[in-house]
Amino acid sequence: QARLVESGGGSAQAGGTLKLSCAGSGYQFSSCNMAWFRQGPGKERDLVAQIRHSGSVVYLAPSVKDRFTISRDNANSALYLHMSNLRTEDSAVYFCAACGYANTGFDYWGQGTQVTVSS
C-alpha cells in the first residue's frame, strides 16, 4: 500500500527558512513524478512545485520561483522542498503527491504538514 509522510513543517519568521521532507513507500518511488501542493485557509489547493522521476524540475510556481527548491533522493525514497525567504502568505498546509501530473492528477497523497510564517 502506497504511503507518503510529510515532515518538517512548523513555525518560522518571515525571511526564515524551512525544509519539508516527504517519505514515500509502498510503490516504485524512483519511477514516479512527484509534486508539492499547498492549501491556505479558505483557499484552493495549489501546485507549488513538480519534479520528474529523473530529478528534473518541471514546475515552480511564480510566487516561489526564486525562494523554493524542489529536489528528490530516489535512493532514499525522499522528496524535499527547501523554502527560504519565507513570507506570511506562504502559510498553508503543504502536501506531497506522487505518480501523476498536475493536469491529470496524482495517485497518492500525503496527509499534509502545516507551515505557519509570522511577521
Residue pairs with C-beta under 8 A, 6 or more apart in sequence:
1 26
2 24
2 25
2 26
2 27
2 98
2 99
2 107
2 108
3 24
3 25
3 26
3 108
4 22
4 23
4 24
4 96
4 97
4 98
4 108
4 109
4 110
4 111
5 22
5 23
5 110
5 111
6 20
6 21
6 22
6 94
6 95
6 96
6 110
6 111
6 112
6 113
7 20
7 21
7 22
7 23
7 113
8 18
8 19
8 20
8 21
8 113
9 18
9 20
9 94
9 113
9 114
9 115
10 18
10 114
10 115
10 116
11 116
11 117
11 118
12 18
12 86
12 115
12 116
12 117
12 118
13 86
13 117
13 118
13 119
14 86
14 87
14 88
14 117
14 118
14 119
15 85
15 86
16 86
16 117
17 82
17 83
17 84
17 85
17 86
18 83
18 86
18 115
19 80
19 81
19 82
19 83
20 36
20 80
20 81
20 82
20 83
20 94
20 96
20 113
20 115
21 78
21 79
21 80
22 34
22 36
22 78
22 79
22 80
22 81
22 96
22 110
23 77
23 78
24 32
24 34
24 77
24 78
24 79
24 96
24 98
24 108
25 77
27 98
27 99
27 107
27 108
29 74
29 77
29 98
30 53
30 74
30 77
31 53
32 53
32 98
32 99
32 100
33 50
33 51
33 52
33 53
33 58
33 98
33 99
33 100
33 101
34 50
34 51
34 53
34 72
34 79
34 96
34 97
34 98
34 99
35 47
35 48
35 49
35 50
35 51
35 59
35 70
35 96
35 97
35 98
35 102
35 106
36 47
36 48
36 49
36 50
36 70
36 79
36 81
36 94
36 95
36 96
36 97
37 45
37 46
37 47
37 48
37 94
37 95
37 96
37 97
38 45
38 46
38 48
38 90
38 92
38 93
38 94
38 95
38 115
39 45
39 46
39 92
39 93
39 95
39 112
40 89
40 91
40 92
40 93
41 92
43 92
45 95
46 61
47 59
47 61
47 102
48 60
48 61
48 64
48 68
48 70
48 81
48 94
49 57
49 59
49 60
49 61
49 64
49 68
49 70
49 81
50 57
50 58
50 59
50 70
50 101
50 102
51 57
51 58
51 70
51 71
51 72
51 79
52 58
53 74
55 71
55 72
55 74
57 70
59 102
60 68
60 70
63 89
64 83
64 90
66 85
67 83
67 84
67 85
67 86
68 81
68 82
68 83
68 84
69 80
69 81
69 82
70 79
70 80
70 81
70 82
71 79
71 80
71 82
72 78
72 79
72 80
73 80
79 96
79 98
81 94
83 90
83 115
86 115
86 117
87 117
88 117
88 118
88 119
89 117
90 115
90 117
91 115
91 116
91 117
92 114
92 115
93 112
93 113
93 114
93 115
94 112
94 113
94 114
94 115
95 109
95 110
95 111
95 112
96 109
96 110
97 106
97 108
97 109
97 110
98 106
98 107
98 108
98 109
99 106
99 107
99 108
100 106
100 107
